[in-house]
Each structure stands twice: as C-alpha cells, then as structure tokens.
C-alpha cells in the first residue's frame, strides 16, 4: 500500500486578507460605539431632548415677533455645545474606563488610525447636531406660523457654517481633554472647570484683561454665532484654540500613542 502526501500549499497569502481596515470603516465602528454604550446613548438622547425643550419654551414664552427660524436655531446651539464635549471625552476615555483599549489596539495596532477615527466620528456627531438643531428650528417655525408667531424663515448661510464650526470646536476640545487625561471624571471636570476659572481670573485681575481677550474661549467663540467675523476676531479665536484645543490634542495624542495598555 502506498501513501500519497499532498504537496504543501506554497501559494502566497492574498494581500487583501492582510489589508488593514480603512479609516472609513474604523469611523463607522467608532460611530456605532457612540450609541452602543449606555452613557453615550443617553447623552445623545439628552442632547436631542434639550434642543427640543429650548424650541418648545420659545413657542410658549417668546413674543410672537421673536418666533423666527434664526431665534429658534441659535439658542439651541448653546446647551448642545455644552454637552457635545462630554461626548468627545467619552469617545476617548471609554476605551480605558471599560478596559477595551487592549482589544481595540490589538485589532488595530496603529493607534493613530484609531484616534483619527474617533476624532472623525465625534466631528460627524457635531455636524449631525447642527442638522438636528436646524430641523427642530424648522418645526418650531412651522408651529409659530400656524399659531400666530412671526414664522420668518430668513437666515444667513454663513451663520449655519459658523454654527457648524462652533459645534466642531466644542466636541474637539472635549476630545482633546479626553486624550490628554484618559480618565472620564477628571477630563470632564477639567474641561468644565479650567475655562471657567480662567474666565473669572481674567475678568477680575486687571493685568490679565488683555490676555483674556485672546485666551478666553467664552469671548473668542461668541462671534461665531453671528454671520460675519472680523480679522481680529478670527485671530483671537485662533490663539484661544491653540491653547485650549491644539495643545491638548497634540499632547494627548502623543500620550495615548506611548501609554502602555495593561
């Protein structure tokens, strides 16, 4: 009896099977993570409810002449802008809080791709919040028009663009603090407390008044909620974002790349 040994398969492994997932696919995964966790899901629901409540309160209490599309749209941006940074923080720190970073970075060893996907996901969430605010403002305008309010639809296109920039800045600032601290409670407290402290100190200490005009984001971001910005306003905004957005993002990026996953 003879035994036949099948020759070993020496064909090269297909490169397609070894190809890393695309940034688009990773971003879709990170978007799904935003709603898969209980904290992220309820935060998104809260953001939508808060914006809806703002519009409802204006329909009930605002004078008829002020019930316009712009007046429904702008006030909804502020509470959403406060909550979006928390979403940005959770998108980063949840990996470490839930101890899933080891699995994530094992599946995608190049950490910079994971970080980039997380940032892209929160930016898309911020843009979606602007669309939601526009939709709620449209509903409010329709109701106002039917109930005797002004119901005016006119809005400057640049105002919508500035609103999008406003919300993207907010969520990226939160993500920056998340990358920098990698601890959910600490990052949330630091993000909410440090700018407020700087704003108070800059207002009370006379020698810091000039610096506060350039580094206080509550001042430098306020002009974004207007159709036009001057060159000086853009310059002050850029300087404040360098301190509160770029530096935390860069330092946090380096720290996350080097941190040991235990």
N, C-alpha and C positions, 0 to 999 in steps of 0.2 A: 504493500500500500504506500502510495506516495502522498506527501503533504505539500500543498501549494501555499506559499506565503505571499500574500498580496503585497505588492510593492508599496512602499511608503509614499504618501501623497506629498510631493515636494512643491506643489503649486504655491506661488506667493499669495499671502493673505491680501485680500482686497483692501485697498486704502480707504474705500468708502466705509468699511466696517470699523476702521480705527479713527475716522474723522471726528473731531470734537464737535459738540453741538454748537449750532450757530448762535450768535448774540440775540437774534430774533426769538429763537426757541427758548433761550435762557430767560429772556424778558417775559415771555408768556408764562413760564414757570413761576417767576417772581410775582407777576400779577395775580396768579392763582393763589400764591402764598398769602397775599394781602387779605384775601377773603376766606382762606381755609382756617386761619386761627380765629378763635373766639374774640380776642381783643381787636384784631384788625377788622373783622366783620362788623362788630358792634360800633367801632369807631366810624366806619364808612356810613353805617345806618344813622349814627348820631349827626354826622356832617350833613346828610341829606335832610334830616328832620329839623335841624337848627335853621338851615336856609329856608325851609318851608314855613317854619314858625315866624321868621322875620317878615316874610311876604304877607302872611296871614295877619300879623299885628298891624302892618301898614294899611291893609284893606279895612281894618276895623277902626283904627285910631287916626290915621293920617288924613289931613284935609283933602277934599276931593281934587283940588288943583295940584296936589303933590303926588297923586297916584298915577305916575308915569312909568314907562319902561325903565328909564335910567334910574329913577328913585327906587324902584323895586330891585334893580340889579346891583347897584353899588353897596347898599347896606348888607346884603347877603355875603359879600366878599370878606368882611371883617371877621365874623365868627368862624367861617370856614378857614380863613387864613391862620387862625389861632390853632385849629385842630389838625390841619394838614401837616405841620411839622412833627406832631406826635406820631402820625402815620409814617413819616420819613424815619423817625427814630426807631419805631417798632420794626420796620422792614430790615434794619441793620442788626439791632440788638437781639431780636427774637432768635436768631441763629445760635447765639451764645447762651441766652437765657434758657432755651429749650434743649440745649446740647445737641443741636442738629448740624453744627458747623463741621464736625468731623465727617459726617456723611456727605455734606454738600461739597466740601473741598476734596474729598476722596473721589467723588464722581467727576468733579471739575477741578483738577489740580491747579489750574491757572487762576489764582484768586482774583486777579484784576478783571477777568471776564465776569465773574460772579458779582463783583462790586459794581461794574459798569451796568450789568443787567438790573441790579437793584435800583440804581440811580435812574435808569431809563424807565423802570416800572413806576416809581413814585412821580416822575415828571409826567407820565401819561395819566396817572391818577389826578394830578393837579390840573391838567388840561381838561380832564373829564369833569372836574368840579366846576370849572368855568362854564362848560356846556350845561351842566345841571342848573347853575345859577341863571343862565340865560333862559333856559326852559321854564323855570319857576317864575322868572320875571315876566315871560310871555303869558303864562297862565294868570298871573296877577293883573296884568294889563287888560286881558280879555274880561276878567271878572269886574275890574274897575270900570271898563267901558260899558258893561251891561248894567252896572248898579249906580251909574251917575258920576263916576270919577272922571278924571281928565282922559285917561286911556291913551295918552300920547305915546307913539312908537319911536319917535326920532332918537337916534343915538349915533354918536361919532364912532366910526370904525376903529380909530386909534385908541379909544377908550377900552374897547374889547381887547385889543392887543396888549395894552398896558395892564389890564386885569389879568391876562394870562401870564405875563411876566411877573406880576405881583405874586401870584399863587405858586409859580415855579420857584421863585426865590425863597418863599416861605418853606416849601417842602424840602428844598435842597439844604437850607440852613439846618433844619431838623436832622436830615440825613448826615450832615457834616458833624453835628454833635454826637450822633449815634456812632459814627466811625471813630471819632476821637476818644470816646469814653467806653464804648462797648458794654454799657450797663444801663438797662432801661430806666429805672427810677432816677439814677444820677444824671443821665443825659436829659431827661425831661425837666428835672429841677434846674439844672444848669442852663438849659435853653430858655426857660421861662424867667428865671431869676436874674441871670447876669445882665441881659439887656435892660431890664427894668432898673437894676441898681445903677448901671452906667447912666441911664437917662436921668435918674434922680440926682446923682452926683454931678452930672454935667449941668443940671439946672441950678443946683444950689451953690456950687463952688465957682466963683466968678472967673478965676483964671482958666477954667475948663470950658467956658461958654463957647469959645471959638472951636475947640476940638470937638465938642458935642455936635456942632453943626455938620461936621464931616463924618462922625463915627456913631451917631445915634440913629439907628435904623428906623425908629418910630418917626423921626423927622425926614430922613432921606428917602424913605419909601412912600411917604404920604403923597408927593406929587404924582406918583404913578396912577392915582385914581382921578386923574384929570386928562383931557385929550392931548395936551401939549406940555412938554418939558423943555426948559431952557438948557443951554450948555452947562451952566453952573450946577443946575440940579442933577444932570446926568453925571457930572464929575463927582459931586458929593455922594451920590448913590454908589458909584464905582468904588470910591475909597472905603465907604462903610461896608460894602460887600466883600472887599478884600480882607477886612479884619474879621467879619462875622461869618463869612461863607467860604471863601477860598482857603484861608489858613486852616480852619478846622477840617475841611475836606482833604486838603493835601496831607496834613499831619496825620489825620485819621486814616487815610488811605495807606500811608507808609506803615503806620502801627498795625493795621489789620493784615497787611502783607507779611509782617515779620512776627506777629503773635503766634505762639505755639498753640496748637489745637490739642487740648487734653480731653 
